[in-house]
Amino acid sequence: MKRTALAPEHKKFFQINGYISFDGLISSKEIEELWKLILKRRAELSESTHENLSRSIPNILTLARKQGGIASGLLDRKPIRFAYDAFIENLEGIREIEEREVGLLISKSGKGLFFTDPSHLYNEKEACYLLIVFTANYVNNPIVYND
């Protein structure tokens, strides 16, 4: 998975608007593999299970590690921690992002949207997403990013 560098103008845009989008955050090959694993795991679980798939899909944690540096830079906080992940079929189901948190919404096309307020997601049109939430708050058993 490639790393996207965070330029000063990215951070400024995020601070003003509360979101920033990166096309091709993940390669098409990587996203295809990730989606296969997510859909396979969801088929094995009950349909209502959609949070914390990272417990059984290490690729999600690998992705979170790769993007943790951007989340840290956008929040201007170190360390940043992995809070949770969720498979999202309906954007209305996204819970509020708390203070000192940033969400990363990843589409099937590999687009990544970092945000602090779910109301910024109204333009998103795809049917399924992977949501990764990073936090600067304390969490039990954290995966910590200090990039």
C-alpha positions in Angstrom: 0.0 0.0 0.0 1.4 3.4 -0.9 1.7 6.3 1.5 0.1 9.6 0.6 2.2 12.5 1.7 0.4 15.2 3.7 1.3 18.6 2.3 0.6 21.9 4.3 -2.2 22.8 1.9 -3.9 19.4 2.6 -3.8 20.2 6.4 -5.1 23.7 5.8 -8.0 22.5 3.6 -8.9 19.9 6.2 -8.8 22.4 9.1 -11.1 24.8 7.1 -13.5 22.3 5.7 -13.5 19.3 8.1 -12.7 16.8 5.4 -10.2 16.0 2.7 -10.4 13.4 -0.1 -7.5 11.5 -1.7 -8.2 9.6 -5.0 -6.3 6.4 -5.3 -5.3 6.2 -1.6 -5.2 2.4 -2.1 -4.3 0.7 -5.3 -7.0 -1.2 -7.2 -5.3 -4.5 -6.5 -5.1 -3.9 -2.8 -8.6 -2.6 -2.5 -9.9 -5.6 -4.5 -8.1 -8.0 -2.2 -9.3 -6.2 0.9 -12.9 -6.2 -0.3 -12.8 -9.9 -1.0 -11.6 -10.6 2.5 -14.3 -8.3 4.0 -17.1 -9.8 2.1 -15.9 -13.3 2.8 -15.7 -12.6 6.5 -19.1 -10.9 6.6 -20.6 -14.0 4.9 -19.2 -16.1 7.7 -20.7 -13.8 10.4 -24.2 -12.7 11.0 -25.4 -9.9 8.7 -25.6 -7.5 11.6 -21.9 -7.8 12.4 -20.1 -5.0 10.7 -17.7 -3.5 13.3 -14.2 -4.4 14.2 -13.6 -6.7 11.3 -9.9 -5.9 11.8 -9.9 -8.5 14.5 -10.0 -11.2 11.8 -8.8 -9.3 8.8 -5.1 -8.2 9.3 -5.2 -6.2 6.1 -7.4 -3.6 7.8 -4.8 -3.0 10.5 -2.1 -2.8 7.8 -4.1 -0.2 6.0 -4.7 1.7 9.3 -1.0 1.6 10.0 -0.2 3.1 6.6 -2.7 5.9 6.9 -2.2 6.6 10.6 0.5 9.2 9.8 -2.0 11.2 7.7 -4.6 11.0 10.5 -2.0 12.2 13.0 -1.0 15.1 10.8 -4.6 16.2 10.1 -5.5 16.2 13.8 -2.0 17.6 14.6 -1.8 15.1 17.4 0.8 12.5 18.4 0.3 9.7 19.3 -2.7 8.7 17.2 -4.5 5.4 17.9 -6.7 3.0 16.0 -10.1 3.3 17.6 -12.3 1.0 15.5 -13.4 0.0 12.0 -16.8 -0.7 10.5 -18.2 -1.9 7.2 -20.7 0.7 6.1 -23.5 0.0 3.6 -25.5 3.1 4.4 -23.8 6.4 5.2 -26.7 7.3 7.5 -25.5 4.6 9.8 -22.2 6.3 10.6 -22.1 7.4 14.2 -20.7 10.8 15.2 -16.9 11.2 15.3 -15.9 12.4 18.7 -13.6 15.3 19.5 -9.9 14.5 18.8 -10.9 11.7 16.3 -10.8 11.5 12.5 -12.6 9.1 10.3 -11.2 7.6 7.1 -13.9 6.4 4.7 -12.5 4.1 2.0 -14.6 3.3 -1.0 -14.5 0.3 -3.3 -12.7 2.4 -5.9 -9.8 3.1 -3.4 -10.8 6.7 -2.7 -10.1 7.8 0.8 -12.0 10.6 2.6 -10.7 11.8 6.0 -13.4 13.7 8.0 -14.4 14.9 11.4 -18.1 15.4 10.7 -20.2 12.8 8.9 -22.4 15.6 7.4 -19.5 16.1 4.9 -20.3 12.7 3.4 -23.5 13.7 1.6 -21.7 13.7 -1.8 -20.5 10.1 -1.5 -22.4 7.9 -3.9 -20.9 4.4 -3.6 -22.8 1.6 -1.8 -20.2 0.2 0.5 -17.4 1.6 2.5 -14.8 0.7 5.0 -14.6 3.2 7.9 -11.5 3.4 10.0 -11.6 5.8 13.0 -8.4 7.1 14.5 -8.3 8.9 17.9 -5.9 11.0 19.9 -7.9 9.9 23.0 -6.9 7.0 25.3 -8.2 3.6 24.3 -7.5 0.1 25.8 -5.0 -2.0 23.9 -4.2 0.7 21.3 -2.4 0.4 18.1 -0.3 3.6 18.4 1.1 5.6 15.5 4.0 7.9 16.2 5.1 8.8 12.7 
